[in-house]
Amino acid sequence: MNVAVAIVSYRSVIDVVACLAALSRATYARFEVVVCENGGPEAYEALRAALPSKLPGGQAVRAVLAEGNLGFAGGVNLCLRETPGADAWWVLNPDTEPHPDALAAMVERLEIGDCDAVGSILALGDGTIQSYGGKWRKALARAVSIGHGTPAATPVDGSAVEAVQNYLNGASMLVGSRFFRAVGPMREDYFLYCEEVEWCLRAGAAGMKLGFAPAAVVLHHQGTSTGNAVGLRDRSALSVYLGERNKILLTGDCFPGWLPVASVAALLLLILRFGRARAWRQLAFAWRGWRAGLMGERGAPAHLIVSLPAAAA
């Protein structure tokens, strides 16, 4: 199986170089790497200068320049278009470092043939789990990360995860060609956040199955390029705004009958979460994002992007 590794960068040269160093140790060798640079021509030239043309194992590495900031989904879609001959695509965040056996384990699970996309363990630097996979709770417009906070050394039952997950974490997901043919590309009008959830929910509605490879471990340095820090008071305006907006958009797109209930639940939850943390600035942006979702705003919120530092946009 030939795999194309799709990485979306926004002026994230240091992260991408570290990610490639980890990929160079992969025990599965049949892959290539395509990095979409969303940060403009100057960032693209800096990325090209830092990237090797090949990894030590001979895998090709190339960068492509996006026409403007396409967001995460747009960047992923560009990478997919650039690699039409691949049998599968590993969507991988630039701020990740996969363990050597991660790709081999994910390919092995996909090749069994009873699933169409495969997730991995996402581990955090503090020795705990970010997620094994995810469960979207439509009545609350809320994404729940399965296994979050569990010690990384805890054994995990892969079949139990597969029985409850209905989306894969977009920081590391291997998507097969059958999935892509049935579902098509990611929705670019979300710009950032929830696009992988919507992709997987749309796939589920089309009869696609989601797998999980418990032997695939990927270290995730969460939020280095988007400002989505773990602490609520430290999160960027962009990540808070889009996180709340896109929950409402996803509900309207996938579960329109639940929108009246879920929108109220989402508002109460954001007030509780940010209020309890005394994250008053973030609460204001969460409220604005929630309201924008109800109003049907889509795409990049230009009023936030132009005012943020590069690392947070």
C-alpha positions as a Python dict, from the first residue, in 0.01 Angstrom:
ca = {
    (1, 'M'): (0, 0, 0),
    (2, 'N'): (142, 334, -108),
    (3, 'V'): (72, 606, 149),
    (4, 'A'): (87, 982, 104),
    (5, 'V'): (154, 1170, 428),
    (6, 'A'): (-40, 1498, 415),
    (7, 'I'): (88, 1774, 645),
    (8, 'V'): (-59, 2125, 661),
    (9, 'S'): (178, 2397, 780),
    (10, 'Y'): (122, 2757, 876),
    (11, 'R'): (472, 2900, 919),
    (12, 'S'): (556, 2587, 1117),
    (13, 'V'): (905, 2504, 987),
    (14, 'I'): (1042, 2387, 1322),
    (15, 'D'): (745, 2158, 1382),
    (16, 'V'): (756, 2013, 1030),
    (17, 'V'): (1129, 1939, 1053),
    (18, 'A'): (1077, 1755, 1385),
    (19, 'C'): (784, 1562, 1237),
    (20, 'L'): (994, 1456, 938),
    (21, 'A'): (1275, 1345, 1168),
    (22, 'A'): (1026, 1116, 1340),
    (23, 'L'): (893, 990, 1006),
    (24, 'S'): (1246, 909, 895),
    (25, 'R'): (1251, 638, 1163),
    (26, 'A'): (928, 474, 1040),
    (27, 'T'): (944, 97, 999),
    (28, 'Y'): (693, 117, 712),
    (29, 'A'): (877, 251, 408),
    (30, 'R'): (619, 284, 129),
    (31, 'F'): (520, 647, 171),
    (32, 'E'): (583, 994, 40),
    (33, 'V'): (537, 1328, 218),
    (34, 'V'): (355, 1636, 89),
    (35, 'V'): (353, 1952, 299),
    (36, 'C'): (105, 2230, 216),
    (37, 'E'): (227, 2572, 327),
    (38, 'N'): (-63, 2804, 410),
    (39, 'G'): (153, 3091, 530),
    (40, 'G'): (242, 3267, 206),
    (41, 'P'): (541, 3276, -35),
    (42, 'E'): (800, 3378, 225),
    (43, 'A'): (699, 3094, 456),
    (44, 'Y'): (698, 2856, 161),
    (45, 'E'): (1056, 2946, 66),
    (46, 'A'): (1167, 2904, 427),
    (47, 'L'): (998, 2564, 438),
    (48, 'R'): (1154, 2451, 110),
    (49, 'A'): (1498, 2553, 233),
    (50, 'A'): (1455, 2346, 549),
    (51, 'L'): (1311, 2030, 391),
    (52, 'P'): (1515, 1750, 241),
    (53, 'S'): (1410, 1624, -102),
    (54, 'K'): (1415, 1272, 40),
    (55, 'L'): (1419, 1105, 380),
    (56, 'P'): (1707, 867, 462),
    (57, 'G'): (1487, 575, 354),
    (58, 'G'): (1436, 726, 8),
    (59, 'Q'): (1083, 862, 62),
    (60, 'A'): (1016, 1175, -144),
    (61, 'V'): (939, 1499, 41),
    (62, 'R'): (795, 1807, -127),
    (63, 'A'): (625, 2130, -33),
    (64, 'V'): (336, 2294, -216),
    (65, 'L'): (228, 2656, -179),
    (66, 'A'): (-138, 2725, -112),
    (67, 'E'): (-304, 3021, -279),
    (68, 'G'): (-370, 3207, 44),
    (69, 'N'): (-449, 3054, 381),
    (70, 'L'): (-681, 2765, 295),
    (71, 'G'): (-725, 2651, 654),
    (72, 'F'): (-670, 2292, 767),
    (73, 'A'): (-930, 2131, 542),
    (74, 'G'): (-821, 2326, 235),
    (75, 'G'): (-460, 2232, 298),
    (76, 'V'): (-546, 1864, 339),
    (77, 'N'): (-751, 1872, 20),
    (78, 'L'): (-462, 2028, -170),
    (79, 'C'): (-229, 1751, -47),
    (80, 'L'): (-482, 1489, -159),
    (81, 'R'): (-506, 1645, -505),
    (82, 'E'): (-127, 1647, -531),
    (83, 'T'): (-107, 1270, -467),
    (84, 'P'): (-378, 1108, -682),
    (85, 'G'): (-189, 778, -713),
    (86, 'A'): (-181, 702, -340),
    (87, 'D'): (-371, 406, -196),
    (88, 'A'): (-421, 587, 135),
    (89, 'W'): (-347, 925, 294),
    (90, 'W'): (-210, 981, 642),
    (91, 'V'): (-337, 1321, 756),
    (92, 'L'): (-79, 1427, 1012),
    (93, 'N'): (-38, 1748, 1211),
    (94, 'P'): (298, 1922, 1183),
    (95, 'D'): (324, 1932, 1562),
    (96, 'T'): (330, 1551, 1591),
    (97, 'E'): (609, 1298, 1625),
    (98, 'P'): (492, 948, 1528),
    (99, 'H'): (657, 650, 1693),
    (100, 'P'): (849, 432, 1445),
    (101, 'D'): (583, 159, 1424),
    (102, 'A'): (282, 394, 1403),
    (103, 'L'): (231, 392, 1028),
    (104, 'A'): (295, 18, 999),
    (105, 'A'): (27, -52, 1261),
    (106, 'M'): (-226, 177, 1092),
    (107, 'V'): (-164, 26, 747),
    (108, 'E'): (-196, -324, 892),
    (109, 'R'): (-534, -236, 1042),
    (110, 'L'): (-659, -76, 720),
    (111, 'E'): (-545, -370, 507),
    (112, 'I'): (-766, -612, 701),
    (113, 'G'): (-1040, -463, 485),
    (114, 'D'): (-1326, -420, 733),
    (115, 'C'): (-1272, -47, 784),
    (116, 'D'): (-1207, 253, 562),
    (117, 'A'): (-1007, 488, 785),
    (118, 'V'): (-789, 426, 1090),
    (119, 'G'): (-702, 634, 1394),
    (120, 'S'): (-410, 608, 1633),
    (121, 'I'): (-325, 680, 1994),
    (122, 'L'): (-250, 1049, 2039),
    (123, 'A'): (-26, 1097, 2340),
    (124, 'L'): (63, 1424, 2511),
    (125, 'G'): (403, 1525, 2639),
    (126, 'D'): (293, 1497, 3003),
    (127, 'G'): (257, 1119, 2977),
    (128, 'T'): (-120, 1111, 2932),
    (129, 'I'): (-350, 1034, 2641),
    (130, 'Q'): (-510, 1309, 2434),
    (131, 'S'): (-738, 1064, 2256),
    (132, 'Y'): (-782, 717, 2112),
    (133, 'G'): (-1065, 843, 1892),
    (134, 'G'): (-1373, 1054, 1938),
    (135, 'K'): (-1745, 1045, 2005),
    (136, 'W'): (-1964, 1328, 1881),
    (137, 'R'): (-2258, 1392, 2114),
    (138, 'K'): (-2517, 1549, 1888),
    (139, 'A'): (-2754, 1661, 2164),
    (140, 'L'): (-2477, 1872, 2321),
    (141, 'A'): (-2287, 1971, 2007),
    (142, 'R'): (-1982, 1837, 2183),
    (143, 'A'): (-1680, 1630, 2082),
    (144, 'V'): (-1565, 1383, 2347),
    (145, 'S'): (-1210, 1247, 2324),
    (146, 'I'): (-1207, 878, 2416),
    (147, 'G'): (-938, 799, 2671),
    (148, 'H'): (-848, 1161, 2742),
    (149, 'G'): (-630, 1192, 3053),
    (150, 'T'): (-556, 820, 3077),
    (151, 'P'): (-192, 736, 3164),
    (152, 'A'): (-10, 658, 2839),
    (153, 'A'): (108, 318, 2963),
    (154, 'T'): (-248, 192, 3019),
    (155, 'P'): (-342, -97, 2786),
    (156, 'V'): (-626, -17, 2547),
    (157, 'D'): (-886, -247, 2392),
    (158, 'G'): (-897, -155, 2023),
    (159, 'S'): (-1231, -324, 1959),
    (160, 'A'): (-1389, -131, 2247),
    (161, 'V'): (-1271, 198, 2097),
    (162, 'E'): (-1403, 103, 1754),
    (163, 'A'): (-1741, 16, 1904),
    (164, 'V'): (-1801, 369, 2034),
    (165, 'Q'): (-1603, 611, 1817),
    (166, 'N'): (-1774, 795, 1534),
    (167, 'Y'): (-1487, 1022, 1434),
    (168, 'L'): (-1107, 1014, 1423),
    (169, 'N'): (-879, 1287, 1552),
    (170, 'G'): (-751, 1489, 1258),
    (171, 'A'): (-401, 1514, 1405),
    (172, 'S'): (-341, 1154, 1291),
    (173, 'M'): (-583, 966, 1067),
    (174, 'L'): (-516, 721, 784),
    (175, 'V'): (-783, 744, 514),
    (176, 'G'): (-821, 477, 249),
    (177, 'S'): (-914, 532, -115),
    (178, 'R'): (-1259, 375, -65),
    (179, 'F'): (-1333, 636, 202),
    (180, 'F'): (-1225, 919, -25),
    (181, 'R'): (-1422, 790, -324),
    (182, 'A'): (-1739, 757, -117),
    (183, 'V'): (-1716, 1080, 83),
    (184, 'G'): (-1508, 1322, -121),
    (185, 'P'): (-1283, 1594, 25),
    (186, 'M'): (-1305, 1774, 358),
    (187, 'R'): (-1537, 2074, 386),
    (188, 'E'): (-1325, 2384, 346),
    (189, 'D'): (-1591, 2626, 473),
    (190, 'Y'): (-1514, 2524, 834),
    (191, 'F'): (-1160, 2660, 786),
    (192, 'L'): (-1028, 2517, 1113),
    (193, 'Y'): (-1172, 2276, 1373),
    (194, 'C'): (-1446, 2013, 1345),
    (195, 'E'): (-1372, 1945, 978),
    (196, 'E'): (-1240, 1595, 1051),
    (197, 'V'): (-1544, 1527, 1271),
    (198, 'E'): (-1782, 1628, 992),
    (199, 'W'): (-1577, 1424, 742),
    (200, 'C'): (-1606, 1111, 955),
    (201, 'L'): (-1976, 1163, 1033),
    (202, 'R'): (-2043, 1207, 663),
    (203, 'A'): (-1846, 890, 599),
    (204, 'G'): (-2047, 700, 857),
    (205, 'A'): (-2369, 811, 691),
    (206, 'A'): (-2228, 672, 364),
    (207, 'G'): (-2159, 333, 523),
    (208, 'M'): (-1787, 375, 587),
    (209, 'K'): (-1633, 214, 897),
    (210, 'L'): (-1371, 362, 1126),
    (211, 'G'): (-1089, 153, 1268),
    (212, 'F'): (-834, 203, 1543),
    (213, 'A'): (-474, 80, 1569),
    (214, 'P'): (-377, 55, 1939),
    (215, 'A'): (-15, -15, 1847),
    (216, 'A'): (11, 318, 1661),
    (217, 'V'): (132, 592, 1897),
    (218, 'V'): (175, 954, 1790),
    (219, 'L'): (311, 1221, 2023),
    (220, 'H'): (114, 1545, 1982),
    (221, 'H'): (251, 1882, 2089),
    (222, 'Q'): (-101, 2024, 2094),
    (223, 'G'): (-182, 2369, 1959),
    (224, 'T'): (161, 2498, 1859),
    (225, 'S'): (37, 2653, 1535),
    (226, 'T'): (-325, 2740, 1615),
    (227, 'G'): (-304, 2872, 1969),
    (228, 'N'): (-525, 2590, 2096),
    (229, 'A'): (-338, 2558, 2426),
    (230, 'V'): (-458, 2314, 2690),
    (231, 'G'): (-543, 2586, 2944),
    (232, 'L'): (-865, 2770, 2861),
    (233, 'R'): (-723, 3107, 2967),
    (234, 'D'): (-429, 3061, 2729),
    (235, 'R'): (-627, 2975, 2416),
    (236, 'S'): (-614, 3211, 2120),
    (237, 'A'): (-916, 3408, 2009),
    (238, 'L'): (-912, 3225, 1676),
    (239, 'S'): (-921, 2876, 1827),
    (240, 'V'): (-1198, 2964, 2073),
    (241, 'Y'): (-1412, 3145, 1817),
    (242, 'L'): (-1387, 2876, 1550),
    (243, 'G'): (-1424, 2592, 1797),
    (244, 'E'): (-1761, 2720, 1913),
    (245, 'R'): (-1878, 2840, 1571),
    (246, 'N'): (-1805, 2514, 1398),
    (247, 'K'): (-1982, 2302, 1658),
    (248, 'I'): (-2300, 2482, 1561),
    (249, 'L'): (-2228, 2460, 1189),
    (250, 'L'): (-2161, 2087, 1215),
    (251, 'T'): (-2485, 2031, 1403),
    (252, 'G'): (-2681, 2217, 1137),
    (253, 'D'): (-2505, 2030, 857),
    (254, 'C'): (-2526, 1677, 1001),
    (255, 'F'): (-2811, 1683, 1255),
    (256, 'P'): (-3036, 1977, 1166),
    (257, 'G'): (-3324, 1844, 1374),
    (258, 'W'): (-3108, 1865, 1685),
    (259, 'L'): (-2998, 2225, 1630),
    (260, 'P'): (-3253, 2394, 1864),
    (261, 'V'): (-3157, 2167, 2155),
    (262, 'A'): (-2787, 2142, 2082),
    (263, 'S'): (-2735, 2517, 2036),
    (264, 'V'): (-2879, 2590, 2380),
    (265, 'A'): (-2673, 2311, 2534),
    (266, 'A'): (-2358, 2440, 2363),
    (267, 'L'): (-2420, 2792, 2497),
    (268, 'L'): (-2466, 2667, 2854),
    (269, 'L'): (-2154, 2450, 2830),
    (270, 'L'): (-1934, 2732, 2700),
    (271, 'I'): (-2054, 2962, 2979),
    (272, 'L'): (-1976, 2695, 3238),
    (273, 'R'): (-1637, 2603, 3092),
    (274, 'F'): (-1493, 2947, 3036),
    (275, 'G'): (-1669, 3105, 3331),
    (276, 'R'): (-1542, 2844, 3575),
    (277, 'A'): (-1187, 2904, 3447),
    (278, 'R'): (-1239, 3282, 3474),
    (279, 'A'): (-1133, 3302, 3110),
    (280, 'W'): (-1341, 3612, 3044),
    (281, 'R'): (-1168, 3718, 2721),
    (282, 'Q'): (-1207, 3367, 2580),
    (283, 'L'): (-1570, 3358, 2694),
    (284, 'A'): (-1641, 3668, 2486),
    (285, 'F'): (-1492, 3508, 2175),
    (286, 'A'): (-1675, 3181, 2246),
    (287, 'W'): (-2005, 3371, 2261),
    (288, 'R'): (-1927, 3548, 1935),
    (289, 'G'): (-1836, 3218, 1770),
    (290, 'W'): (-2156, 3049, 1893),
    (291, 'R'): (-2362, 3336, 1756),
    (292, 'A'): (-2175, 3331, 1423),
    (293, 'G'): (-2255, 2960, 1390),
    (294, 'L'): (-2627, 3027, 1431),
    (295, 'M'): (-2600, 3303, 1171),
    (296, 'G'): (-2436, 3062, 926),
    (297, 'E'): (-2098, 3233, 901),
    (298, 'R'): (-1848, 3011, 720),
    (299, 'G'): (-1491, 3029, 602),
    (300, 'A'): (-1202, 3224, 750),
    (301, 'P'): (-1298, 3493, 1006),
    (302, 'A'): (-1080, 3764, 855),
    (303, 'H'): (-1142, 4003, 1146),
    (304, 'L'): (-955, 3761, 1376),
    (305, 'I'): (-685, 3631, 1145),
    (306, 'V'): (-546, 3971, 1049),
    (307, 'S'): (-519, 4074, 1415),
    (308, 'L'): (-338, 3766, 1544),
    (309, 'P'): (35, 3690, 1552),
    (310, 'A'): (153, 3437, 1296),
    (311, 'A'): (197, 3156, 1547),
    (312, 'A'): (-167, 3173, 1648),
    (313, 'A'): (-322, 3208, 1305),
}
